[in-house]
Amino acid sequence: MKLNERSLAFYATCDAPVDNAGFLYKKGGRHAAYHRRWFVLRGNMLFYFEDAASREPVGVIILEGCTVELVEAAEEFAFAVRFAGTRARTYVLAAESQAAMEGWVKALSRASFDYLRLVVRELEQQLAAVRGGGGMALPQPQSLPQPPSLPSAPAPVPFLPSAPAPVPALPQPRRPSALPPKENGCAVWSTEATFRPGPEPPPPPPRRRASAPHGPLDVAPFTRLHECYGQEIRALRSQWLSSRVQP
Amino acid sequence: MRYNEKELQALSRQPAEMAAELGMRGPKKGSVLKRRLVKLVVNFLFYFRTDEAEPVGALLLERCRVIREEPSAFSISFIEDPERKYHFECSSEEQCQEWMEALRRASYEFMRRSLVFYRNEIRKVTGKDPLEQFGISEEARFQLSGLQA
C-alpha cells in the first residue's frame, strides 16, 4: 500500500504537541533481540528513531485499534501493543523504569483517534446541555472548530470505543442535506436528543455513561463499550498486580 | 519508514466516515485522473481501485491543507510541500463541500483542539472541568499548554 511517508516523517518531527517521548527497548521479532530506540507518541502514531537526535524515524506503529497490556517477559518493565486479527503482530516494548512503563501504558491506551473523538462528542453534548439548547453563537477562536449549532438537529450519542465498532457520522447540522448514512458506509445511530433540563447535568459516575439512549441501537455497541472499558481496566489491573509483587 | 501495513489494511476495512467514488489524480506531474473509491477512516484517507478490496494507498491527514479546485473538486496537500497536490473530483458541488468539511475535521490535531475548546467552554459555564469525570483531566495530550500557538 502506498502511504505518504514523507508527510509522516514531517509529522514525526514537527512542532506539534508530543504526547509522550522517551527511550524504550523494542523487540525486533519473536526471537530477536531488543533494540533501544527513541520513541515519540503523537496522536495515534508511535514513531521510533535510532536515537533522540535522528532527523527521520526508523518506523512508526499506527496505533488505531490496538490494546496495551503488561506482559511477562525476561525484560523488566515490559508491555505489549497488540492488535486484533490473526497473524497480527504484537509489539513488545520495555521501559527503563516502573514509572516510565506506567506512563507509556497510560498514554498508549488513550492514543486512538476514536477515543479522542468519543470524548469530543461527549463534551459537545455537555456543552449543549449546559447551554440549555437553542442556537447560541459561541465566539470563534481562530483556528478552532465551529461548534455545531444547537439543536433542533438531534445529537447522536455514540460513546464507542476504538474500531472495529461502526463509526457514526460526525454531527454536522450545518451541512446541507447529507447523503443517507448507508451510502457513506456509516452506521445509523439513535438520533434522540439527550438534553437534560436544568442548568447543570448531574455528573455521571466515572467512566460510565448512563444517559446513552439505546433506542434503535443494537447489541454490538454495548459489547464494544464493555471491551473498551475492559482495556483500561485490564491495563490498570495489571499495573496494580505488578506493583503488588514488587518488593 | 517501516509501518504496520497489516493494521493499516485492517483499518481500511472499518466503516468509514465518508466513502464515495471520486476522480483522483496523484501529485506527480503528468498523472492521469482515475476513478477511485475514496474512504475516510479516522485520520486516514484510503483510496481503492473500484473493484478491489485492498487499498492502492493511504494518506495520513495530519498537517494537510484542503483547497477548493474547479470545478467541484478539491485538492489535499501537506504543509511541508504545498505544491504537491492530490486532486479529487466530485460529482457535484454539494459532494465537494461535504468532503472538504469532513477532511478539515479529520485530523487528530483538529480533534485535540476541539476538545480543548469544549473543555474550556464548559469550564466557563459550569466552573467544572468536564474531563474529571473521565479521569483524564491530567492527561498531557489534553492540556491547553500543549497546543501550538
Chai-1 contact restraints between the chains, C-beta under 6 A:
chainA,res_idxA,chainB,res_idxB,connection_type,confidence,min_distance_angstrom,max_distance_angstrom,comment,restraint_id
A,M1,B,E5,contact,1.0,0.0,6.0,A-B,restraint_1
A,M1,B,P55,contact,1.0,0.0,6.0,A-B,restraint_2
A,M1,B,G57,contact,1.0,0.0,6.0,A-B,restraint_3
A,M1,B,A58,contact,1.0,0.0,6.0,A-B,restraint_4
A,K2,B,G57,contact,1.0,0.0,6.0,A-B,restraint_5
A,L3,B,A58,contact,1.0,0.0,6.0,A-B,restraint_6
A,N4,B,L59,contact,1.0,0.0,6.0,A-B,restraint_7
A,N4,B,L60,contact,1.0,0.0,6.0,A-B,restraint_8
A,E5,B,M1,contact,1.0,0.0,6.0,A-B,restraint_9
A,S7,B,F78,contact,1.0,0.0,6.0,A-B,restraint_10
A,L8,B,L60,contact,1.0,0.0,6.0,A-B,restraint_11
A,F10,B,E80,contact,1.0,0.0,6.0,A-B,restraint_12
A,Y11,B,E62,contact,1.0,0.0,6.0,A-B,restraint_13
A,Y11,B,R63,contact,1.0,0.0,6.0,A-B,restraint_14
A,A16,B,E109,contact,1.0,0.0,6.0,A-B,restraint_15
A,P17,B,G146,contact,1.0,0.0,6.0,A-B,restraint_16
A,D19,B,R141,contact,1.0,0.0,6.0,A-B,restraint_17
A,G43,B,Y108,contact,1.0,0.0,6.0,A-B,restraint_18
A,N44,B,Y108,contact,1.0,0.0,6.0,A-B,restraint_19
A,P57,B,M1,contact,1.0,0.0,6.0,A-B,restraint_20
A,G59,B,M1,contact,1.0,0.0,6.0,A-B,restraint_21
A,G59,B,R2,contact,1.0,0.0,6.0,A-B,restraint_22
A,V60,B,Y3,contact,1.0,0.0,6.0,A-B,restraint_23
A,I61,B,N4,contact,1.0,0.0,6.0,A-B,restraint_24
A,I62,B,N4,contact,1.0,0.0,6.0,A-B,restraint_25
A,I62,B,E7,contact,1.0,0.0,6.0,A-B,restraint_26
A,I62,B,L8,contact,1.0,0.0,6.0,A-B,restraint_27
A,E64,B,L11,contact,1.0,0.0,6.0,A-B,restraint_28
A,E64,B,V42,contact,1.0,0.0,6.0,A-B,restraint_29
A,F83,B,E7,contact,1.0,0.0,6.0,A-B,restraint_30
A,G85,B,A10,contact,1.0,0.0,6.0,A-B,restraint_31
A,F113,B,V42,contact,1.0,0.0,6.0,A-B,restraint_32
A,F113,B,N43,contact,1.0,0.0,6.0,A-B,restraint_33
A,F113,B,Y108,contact,1.0,0.0,6.0,A-B,restraint_34
A,L116,B,M111,contact,1.0,0.0,6.0,A-B,restraint_35
A,R117,B,M111,contact,1.0,0.0,6.0,A-B,restraint_36
A,V120,B,M111,contact,1.0,0.0,6.0,A-B,restraint_37
A,V120,B,S114,contact,1.0,0.0,6.0,A-B,restraint_38
A,V120,B,L115,contact,1.0,0.0,6.0,A-B,restraint_39
A,L123,B,Y118,contact,1.0,0.0,6.0,A-B,restraint_40
A,L123,B,P130,contact,1.0,0.0,6.0,A-B,restraint_41
A,Q126,B,I122,contact,1.0,0.0,6.0,A-B,restraint_42
A,Q126,B,P130,contact,1.0,0.0,6.0,A-B,restraint_43
A,L127,B,Y118,contact,1.0,0.0,6.0,A-B,restraint_44
A,L127,B,E121,contact,1.0,0.0,6.0,A-B,restraint_45
A,L127,B,I122,contact,1.0,0.0,6.0,A-B,restraint_46
A,V130,B,V125,contact,1.0,0.0,6.0,A-B,restraint_47
A,V130,B,T126,contact,1.0,0.0,6.0,A-B,restraint_48
A,L144,B,R113,contact,1.0,0.0,6.0,A-B,restraint_49
A,L144,B,F117,contact,1.0,0.0,6.0,A-B,restraint_50
A,P145,B,S114,contact,1.0,0.0,6.0,A-B,restraint_51
A,A163,B,Q14,contact,1.0,0.0,6.0,A-B,restraint_52
A,P164,B,Q14,contact,1.0,0.0,6.0,A-B,restraint_53
A,P166,B,P15,contact,1.0,0.0,6.0,A-B,restraint_54
A,V167,B,P15,contact,1.0,0.0,6.0,A-B,restraint_55
A,P176,B,E94,contact,1.0,0.0,6.0,A-B,restraint_56
A,N184,B,M18,contact,1.0,0.0,6.0,A-B,restraint_57
A,N184,B,A19,contact,1.0,0.0,6.0,A-B,restraint_58
A,G185,B,P15,contact,1.0,0.0,6.0,A-B,restraint_59
A,G185,B,A16,contact,1.0,0.0,6.0,A-B,restraint_60
A,G185,B,A19,contact,1.0,0.0,6.0,A-B,restraint_61
A,E200,B,T126,contact,1.0,0.0,6.0,A-B,restraint_62
A,P203,B,Q133,contact,1.0,0.0,6.0,A-B,restraint_63
A,P206,B,Q133,contact,1.0,0.0,6.0,A-B,restraint_64
A,P206,B,G135,contact,1.0,0.0,6.0,A-B,restraint_65
